[in-house]
């Protein structure tokens, strides 16, 4: 058998395989001999059919099966021996006029190669690493929410200015239906708030989404509208009132502090505010890291230039799923996944350049940290090492969990590397400023 690579360009090649009779004749003959005791041809007893008739009846199908086995094995070994770094898998070229009776059988396979490219993680950039602080406005607002949340709810017959109103926002055409609790102070326009005054359970108030809140992003929270749709959304939505409550604010005392944070953790209002600030800024730091990683990804994708075997990948996408895609569907799928593929290749090179590796100890440490955080959320603030390690062992016995956690460990290590290599500009902002920066406003 003769196998060779024919280059088309830097990321596209064809593997050409020429199969001769010697490559498969022994196995074909063996299969025909095995078939003879079972062969049935009219005019002959079962098992007494002459070999040439058996070969005539079954030989073509057996030959095709055995040639396919030879070709598949040779192709697999060739890819390994040549150390080809492929995108997708080899695609056979279709030949409607293929001659199975020819002395030499030629098969061609299209392949897409991982591109070679240079990656400069320290290139000049405008990336910002945000440090998000909890300002007094946010902290005081959280104290008020805590007092209201743990205060005594007092049912009311009609809405007044300081009522908490539970109900459902809805617009069938826009797919909006979300049950939430609101205070009239959330509305940007006083006229909108006034429309609720005096309303009772079962009443329906219609409002328009344009300028409904001070920040359009609040549509995401209260109406569950996707971010891509919030800007400029101008539709009427109904709010059906289901419950009206006033609230007697909870007293800021030791019982409340212990209920919130555990016995003795917080003892004064100042300590409460400090704890709120600490917890909020810890959450903000995670959100800021996610934005930093997304910004680095965008920068590297835009600044790192390389060609992909796009035509090959679109063709390959048509064949790999449970359901074959049309060329039009494959085009859409490729457009959807191209940026992800590009960053996957960049990520792989970044890990290699920075010698980032994931050990089992890394995985155990990361998993244990996650478990302790989850247990703390449910009030188990001091689990024993034995308890945690027992859960770690169970989690890591699940291969799907191992894969998911490994990806998270890689992401964490890459983030730390990007912080160092990309050398982003550090900027301290409030949470409101961070939200504005995150959504390009």
N, C-alpha and C positions, 0 to 999 in steps of 0.2 A: 504494500500500500504506500502511496505517495501522498504526503500532506504538506501543504505550504500555506503561508500567509501572503495575501495580496493587499498592499496598503492602498487605501483610497485617499485618506487624508490623516491628520494627526489623531483623530478619534474614531475613525471608521476603517474597518478592514473586512476582507472576505477570507474565510478559510476554505481552501479547495482541497477535496479529498478524492483521490482516484483509487478505486477498488478493482482488483483483478481477480480472476477465477481462483487463484491459489489462496486468496484470503478467506474464502468461505466454502470451497467445494467439499472439504472433509466433513464439515458439520452438516452440510446439506445431505451428503450421502448417508451419514449416520441417521439423520432424521427420516430419510426415505426407508432405510432398512427397518427402523422402528415402526414405521407405518405399515409395512407389508403384511404382518399378521392380522391387521385390523381393516385392511383395505377391502372394499366391496365394489366390484365391477360386474355388470350384467354378463352372464355367460360363464362366470368363474365362481368357484366356491370361495367363501371367505377364507383368506389366508393363502389361497393358491393363485393369486393374481400375479402375472409376470411383472418383473421389476420395472421393465420399460413402460408398462401401462400405469403402474403406480407413480412413476416419475412424471409421466405425462399428465396424470390427474392432479397430483398434489405438489409437483416439483416447483411450479412458479410461485405458489403461495409460501412454500417453505423457504425458497431462495430469498424472497423479499423479507421474510422474518429474520433470517440469519444474517443477511446483509445489513439490516437495520441494527441488529445487535453489534455487529462488527464495527459499524460506523459510529454508533453511540459511544461504545467503549473507547474507540480510538480518539474520538473528539474530546472526551473527558480527559484522557491521559495527555493529549496534546496541549490542552489549555493549561493543565497542571505543569507539564514539563517546560512550556514556554513562559510560565509564570505571568499569564495574562491577567491583568486587573480589569475585569469586565464590568460594565453597567448593563444590567439585565442579563439575559442568557442568549446563546447563539440562536439565530432564526434561520431555518432552512429556506433557501430560495426555491420557489415553486417553479417546476418545469413540467408543463402540461404535455410535452412531447417526449418525456423521458423514455428511453429504450432499454428495457430490462434484459433484452437479449444481446446487448452489445458486449464486446470482449472486455472493454473497460467501462466501469460505471463511475461517473463523476458527480460528486455532490458538493454543493456550495452552501456555506453558512455565513450570514452577515453577523458581525459582532460590533458592539460599541465599546470603546475603551475609556477608562478613567483618564481624564486629561492631566497632563503635567502642567504645573503652574507654580509661580513663586508667591509666597505669602509673607507680607510684612506686617507683623502685629504691632510694630512700633511706628507705623506711618502717622504723619501729622493728621490730626482730626479735630473736630469740634464737639466731641462727645463730652457730656456733662454727667458727673456723678453727684446726684442730689442727696443732700442730708436734710431729711424732713423733720422739722421740729413741731411739737405740739404747743401752740400759743395759748395765751390766757383765754381767748374767746372759745377755742375748742375745748379746753379743760373745764371751764365754767359751764359750757353747754352740756358736757358729759355728766357733770355733777347734777345738773337739773334733770337730765334724763334718768339718772339713777334714782333720784328722789321720786320722780313720777312713776318709774317702773315698779319700785318697791313700796310706793304709797298705797293708800286705800282708794280703790275705784268707787266712785259714787254715781250710780246710774242717773241719767237725766232724761226728761221727757222731750226736751227740745235743745237744739244746738245753741250754745252761747259762745262768746269770744274765746274762752279758754278751754273749750271742750276737746276731748279726744274722740275722734269719729272713726269707727271701723266700717268699712264698706268695700265695694268692688268697682274699680275702674273698668270700663268696657267699651270696645269699638269692634264689632264683628268683622267689618271689612279689613281692618288693619291687624286683626288677630290679637287684639289687646283684651285681656281679661286677667285682672290681678286684684286679689283681696289684700288690703293693707289698712293700717291705722294712721290717720293724719291729724295734725293740728292746723288750725286755720292760718297760723303764722308762716306756714311753708309757702303760701301763695305769694307771688310777686306783687299782684295787683289787689288792693283793698276791696275793689268792687267784686272780685271773685270770692274773697272770703265772706263778704257781706251776703252773697247769694245763698250761703249755707245757714246764716243766722235764722233761727226759728224753725228750721226744718226738723222733722221727726223721723223715727225709724220707718223704713219703707218708702220714704220720699226719694225722688231721683233728681239730682242736680246735673245739668249739662254744662261742661266747660270746654274751652278750646286749648289745645296743647301749646299753641304759639304763645311764648312769654308766660306760660303758666307758673313757672318757678324762676327764681333768681338765676339759676344755672340750668341750662337744658339737660345737663347730664343727670339731673334728678329724675328725669323721665325714665332713666334706666332703673332707678330704685323703686319708684312708686308705681310705674306702669309696666315695668319689665320690657321696655323698648330697647332693642339692640343699639349699640353705640353708633353704628353706621346710619341709623335712621333718625337719631334724635335731633340733628341739626336741621332746622327749617321745617320740622314736622308741624303741620297745621291742619289738624282734624278735630272734630268734636268728639268728646268722650263723655259717657255718662258715669255718674258716681251714685250707686244705690246704697243708701244708708242702712246699715244693719245693726249698729249699736252706738249709743252715745253715752260717754262717761265724763264726769268731772274727776278730779283727783285731789286727794288730800296728800300733800307731799310728805314723804317719809322723813322722819327725824334723823339727822346725821349723828348717830350715837354708836356706841361700841357694838351693840347687837347687829346693826346694819353692816358695820365694818367687818365683823367676824363672818357674817353671812356671805359677804362679797369675796373676802380674801383669806379666810381661815383665821382661827383664834389668835389674837395678839399681833397680827401682821401690821395692822394699821390702827392708830389710836386717836388721831386728830384730823381735822379738816385739811391741814397743811400736808400731813402724810398721805391722806387720800388723794389730794391733787398730785403729789409727787408720784404716787403709784399709778395713777391714770396716765401721767406724762410718760413714765417709764414704759408701761405696757403699750401705749399708743405709738411711741417712737420705735419700739421693737417691731411692731407690725409695719410701720412706715418704712423701716429699713429693708424689710423683705420686699415690699412693693418697689422701693427705689432700686434694689438689686435686680428685680425682674425687668424694670425699665432700662437699666444700664445694659443688661445682657441683650435685650431686644435692640437697643441702639447700636451696640457693638456688632451684632449680627447684620443689621441693615448696612452699617458702614463697610464691613468686610465684604458683603455680597456686592455692594456697588463699586468698591475700589479694587476688588480682586477679579481680574478679567481672565476668562478662559472659555473655550468653546465646549459645548456638549454635543454628543451625537443625537441631535434633536429628532431628525427624521427617523433614525433607527428606533429611538425610544418611543416615539409615537406609534410606530408599527408594532413594537414589542408590547406596548400597553394594550393593544387590541387582543392579545392572545393569553395574557397571564391570569386573568380573573376567572371566577366560576362561570361568569357570563361574558362572552366575547363582546368587545366594544366595537361600535362603528368607527370609521375614521374620524367623524365629527366628534363623537364622544371621547375618543382618545386625545384629540386636539384639546378639548376642554380639560381633561384630566391632567395632561402634560402642563398646561398653563397654570393649573392649580398647584401642582407639586414642584414646579421647576425651582423656585426660590428655596424650598426646603431641601431639595437635592443638592443645590449649589452649596448651601451652608453645611450640609452633611459632609461634603468633600472638604470644605474649608476646615471644619471642625476636626476631621480626621488628621489633616496635615498639621493643624495647630497642636494637637495632642502629641504627634510624633516629634515635632520640632521642640516642644517643651518637655518631652519625655514623661508625659502624664500617663500613669498606669493605675489601674484599679486592683487593689488586693482584697482578699476575703476579709482581712482585718478592717480595711476601710469600710467595707459593706456592713460588717457587724457593728462598728462604732456609729455609723450613720443611722442604722436601723434602731439601735438602742436609744440614740438621742431623740428620734421621732417618737418612739414608744413612750419615753418619759414625758415628752411634751403632751402627747395625747392623754396619758393617764392624769397629768396635772389638770387638764381641762375638765376632768370628771371628778376632781377633788382628791385624787391619789397623789399627793405631793411628795411623798417619801417612800416609793416602792423599794424593796430590797434588790440588790444586784441579782440574786438568784431568780426573783420574780421576772425581772426584765430580761435576763438571759434566756429564761425558759420561753418567753414570748418570741424573742429574737430567733431562737432555734426553730420554732414552729413556722414563723414567717418565711425564713430562708429555706425551708423545705419545699416551698412552692415556687416552681421555676418562673411562673408568670410574675410573681412578686419580686423575685431576684432580678429579672430583666428590668422591671419598672424602677426598682431601687437603684440598680446599677446606672441607669440613665440619669437619675437624680444626683448620684455621686459624681458622675462625669460633669454634669451641669455645674455643680458646686465648685469642682476643681477648676473647670474652665473659667468660671466667673472670677475666681481669685487670680487666675493667671491673666485674664483680660484687664482686671483692675491695675495690675502691675505693668503689663506690657503696653496697654493702650494709653496709659498715663492721662486719664480723663481729668477735666477741670472740676474741682469740687465747688459746689454751690449750695449754701444753706437757704432753705425756703420753708414757708408754712405749708400745711397740707393743701390749703386752697390753691396756693401758687403751684404746688406739685401737680395737682389735678389739671390745672390749666396748661402746664408744660407737657403733661403726658398726652393730652388730646390736641396739642398744636394750637392752643388758644391763649 
